[in-house]
Amino acid sequence: MKNQWRVILGLVLVLIIVLFAVLNSQAVPVNFGFTQISGPLILIILGSAILGALIGLLTSTTTIWKQKKQIKELASYKEDTDKSAQEEIEKVKQNYETKLTELQAKYDALAPMPEVSEEEPVGSRVDHFTKPRND
């Protein structure tokens, strides 16, 4: 829908320029600084409109190309950054896992787990200290 309005607006502008050029058909001199030519005003108006459209098209095209190039560069930078961040995350995880296993080994070496006898229920040691004596 948006593109249809652009086409319609473009056609209306072209129609206005053509009508304006047809209404002004007398011969006029044009001075370029180094030379002077004389021609019908209709050609001067149409030529100026076409030249202006070409300049606008050229300017917008180069701008679009530059933006596309910047987008590609930013995408590659983002990929590199994501890759580096993932590598750093993996290094930190690996370092964490290594330290955790080392600490677990040291802990196991310093404080061996006490043996729990099968006859005594698990909670009985705690109950021994928390329950009042019946003596």
C-alpha positions in Angstrom: 0.0 0.0 0.0 2.9 2.4 0.8 4.6 1.7 -2.5 1.3 2.4 -4.4 1.1 5.9 -2.9 4.7 6.5 -3.9 4.0 5.5 -7.5 0.9 7.6 -7.7 2.7 10.6 -6.2 5.5 10.2 -8.7 3.1 10.1 -11.6 1.4 13.2 -10.4 4.7 15.1 -10.1 5.7 14.0 -13.6 2.4 15.2 -14.9 2.8 18.6 -13.3 6.3 19.0 -14.7 5.2 18.0 -18.2 2.2 20.4 -18.1 4.5 23.2 -16.9 7.0 22.5 -19.6 4.3 22.4 -22.4 2.9 25.7 -21.2 6.3 27.3 -21.5 7.4 26.6 -25.1 9.2 29.9 -26.0 13.0 29.9 -26.8 15.3 31.1 -23.9 19.0 31.5 -23.6 20.9 29.4 -21.0 24.3 30.6 -19.8 26.7 27.9 -18.5 29.5 30.4 -17.6 31.8 29.3 -20.4 29.2 29.0 -23.1 25.6 30.1 -23.9 23.0 28.1 -25.7 19.5 29.0 -26.8 16.7 26.4 -26.8 13.0 25.9 -26.1 12.1 26.3 -22.4 10.3 22.9 -22.5 13.6 21.1 -23.1 15.3 23.2 -20.4 12.7 22.3 -17.9 12.5 18.6 -18.7 16.3 18.4 -18.9 16.6 20.1 -15.4 14.0 17.8 -13.9 15.7 14.6 -15.3 19.1 15.9 -14.2 17.8 16.5 -10.7 16.2 13.1 -10.5 19.5 11.5 -11.6 21.5 13.4 -9.0 19.0 12.4 -6.3 19.0 8.7 -7.4 22.8 8.7 -7.4 23.1 10.2 -4.0 20.6 7.9 -2.4 22.1 4.8 -4.1 25.6 5.6 -2.7 24.2 6.2 0.7 22.3 2.9 0.6 25.5 1.0 -0.5 27.5 2.6 2.4 24.8 1.6 4.9 24.7 -2.0 3.6 28.5 -2.2 3.9 28.4 -0.9 7.5 25.6 -3.4 8.3 27.8 -6.3 7.0 30.8 -5.0 9.0 28.7 -4.7 12.2 27.3 -8.2 11.7 30.8 -9.6 11.4 31.9 -7.7 14.5 28.9 -9.0 16.4 29.7 -12.6 15.4 33.3 -12.1 16.5 32.2 -10.6 19.8 29.7 -13.4 20.4 32.3 -16.0 19.7 34.8 -14.3 22.0 32.2 -14.0 24.8 31.3 -17.7 24.4 34.9 -18.7 24.6 35.4 -16.6 27.8 32.3 -18.2 29.3 33.6 -21.7 28.5 37.0 -20.7 30.1 35.3 -19.5 33.3 33.1 -22.6 33.5 36.2 -24.8 33.0 38.1 -22.9 35.6 35.2 -23.1 38.0 34.8 -26.9 37.5 38.5 -27.4 38.0 38.6 -25.4 41.3 35.4 -27.1 42.5 36.9 -30.6 41.9 40.1 -29.5 43.6 38.3 -28.1 46.7 36.1 -31.3 46.8 39.2 -33.4 46.8 40.9 -31.3 49.5 37.7 -31.5 51.6 37.4 -35.2 51.2 41.1 -35.6 52.2 40.8 -33.5 55.3 37.4 -34.5 56.7 36.4 -38.1 55.9 32.7 -38.8 56.2 31.8 -40.6 59.5 30.5 -44.1 59.1 26.8 -44.4 59.9 25.9 -47.8 61.5 23.0 -49.7 60.1 21.4 -50.2 63.5 21.1 -46.6 64.5 18.5 -44.5 62.6 19.9 -41.5 60.8 18.1 -38.9 62.9 19.1 -40.5 66.3 22.3 -38.5 66.7 20.4 -35.2 66.4 17.7 -36.5 68.6 20.3 -37.4 71.3 21.1 -33.7 71.7 17.7 -32.2 71.2 15.4 -34.5 73.1 15.2 -34.1 76.9 16.6 -36.9 79.0 14.2 -39.3 80.6 16.6 -40.1 83.6 
